[in-house]
Amino acid sequence: MLTAAELGALNQPTPLLIPHPELTHPRTPQPLAADEVRYAGELVALVVADDRYLAEDAARLIDVEYQQLPQFTFGTISPYGISFGVSYRVFNGSR
C-alpha cells in the first residue's frame, strides 16, 4: 500500500493533456490526496499486489478517518437550481 507521503516527489500533478485557451490557470490533480481530500472519490491510497486477491485483502486493511472541513461554494441559488461561477463556454467551446 502506498500513500502520498510514500510517493514523495512522484506525487506531482498530472500533465495537462489538452490545454484550453479559455483556462488561464489550469490545474490538474495529484495521483493521491496529500494533506486534505478535496472531493468525494479522490484517491488516498494505492495498493500494489501480485494478484487481485492479495490486493483486495490489502485494500480491506486501509482505514481512513476524515475530519469534515467547512464547506466552500461559489455558486448562487436560483429557482432553477444552483448556478456555479464557471463559464459554460469553457465546456462547449462556444463564444
Stockholm file with secondary structure:
# STOCKHOLM 1.0

chainA/1-95         MLTAAELGALNQPTPLLIPHPELTHPRTPQPLAADEVRYAGELVALVVADDRYLAEDAARLIDVEYQQLPQFTFGTISPYGISFGVSYRVFNGSR
#=GR chainA/1-95 SS CBCHHHHGGGCCCCCCSSCCTTCSSCCCCCSSCCSSCCSTTCCCCBCCCSSHHHHHHHHHTCCCCCCCCCCCCCCEEETTEEECSSCHHHHHCCC
#=GC SS_cons        CBCHHHHGGGCCCCCCSSCCTTCSSCCCCCSSCCSSCCSTTCCCCBCCCSSHHHHHHHHHTCCCCCCCCCCCCCCEEETTEEECSSCHHHHHCCC
//
